[in-house]
């Protein structure tokens, strides 16, 4: 699988390259600035791009803008955005096109190499990987009384949280140490309680949940 | 033609508002201040005077905003910041010793007399003719049966249809005068307000004093901030990194002897490093929020709103970015105002309006809560006022009991 990587700090870029190579990814390019990233995305056509939000020369959200532009030109281009901080605002912009193949994670998540690599693969396959902190912020805003979420059981909330992060039923089942059937049952309960249409497609399911959570109250 | 008519209409209406406000508001506040001062020997006045004078300042601040918004000159605000932790006597002495307080009181007298007249005149020129027309249209019958003078319209005795028509003609004359004079008269009123409300003698000296005070406040605040950051780093991330290094050392030693224990310690080390990162992130957010650096004030405010537990609508109209220090001050001031609103107002809807006009950044926060917010000791709004003071910013609070509350922040600045 071919990866384009954009990260301006040498230490992190180097570490990421080694981590990805150790998990059999092919590094098509590892760049340090916004313009280089734009060129690499256009010319190398990678299977997935790993992009730091903040990049030189402006040191603003150049990486994010570059990724969003590339996805407008090539809808569904898998992009995993990394940052030192997560903002719901950015998550919303990344998810806005509803095309999937999007990830938004804190850089800390590379600490858990297995989960991180799983997230990269998921995004490359058109799935979603949202940082737990984004999901917690979304949920925190919506868990008052008289909100649809208050009808969920604590276990269902847990499942919803993991589902919104983009995890598959199998992964959720493993993490919560229950059977996949149990998770499927929780999932259909959640969808019924939130009034969402059930979909067998994992990716579409995640996007529906995220859209529901992000809807203005 | 239509443009001029609209301008005259607008000026007349504004003058009417000003006439009403200046007579009722200024008279009430002046009487309240005098009564409160008379009560000082009895003791009660010591407590009521600061309240009344705060009211006077809020009233004056509203007027500063109105004058600015209605095309008048900006009126500098030169109140001395309150001494932290001062008792009621000290507060009273500070307030009465502040030249700005005496100027405010002088302004109240001017406002209810000359101010009232200069506001009433343009309003009357515009609206009084309406009565003349009404008389001509038949209203005269209410006052007279046509045999005697039943009513005086200005200096025209109305005693029948013919004299009512004269009244209408006079009304027209008034309108002609209004056409040419109303906007000029209104701006004369605004200039009068500025002349009375802004310092004249020793304006520069006063300005220097205000700058010295706000500078001291700014230096104190930033020193306190640095101390807080130092403490947070020392007790937080730094300590965690020490623990991390220690754990790794132990792991190295245990690697051969007790691999299970080593793995356990490695997991702990990872948790420690994650915690250190979380603490650093929170710290960075408190120093300068990353989204502010990346996107500027507009999106930083939107991101802030998304974090609030109360539904918050944000409307931003900025063509460019203010200087980083101004953006930062505005962001943290707004953040404090929003925290206040969420904590105390009980509102379930907040509206934030950010725009730049007439050389000022203007942020208005409106909530549908219970109201009763004041700038005063112990209120978070005092800190906001101090924060804005460094930038010659103004904070105005309009919060009647029962709500709604509207807090306006204004910082003079340019966008680039």
Interface residues (C-beta under 8 A of the other chain):
Chain A: X53 X54 X59 X60 X61 X83 X84 X85 X87 X88 X89 X90 X108 X111 X137 X140 X141 X144 X216 X217
Chain B: X270 X273 X274 X277 X278 X281 X284 X285 X290 X291 X293 X294 X295 X299 X302 X303 X306 X307 X308 X309 X311
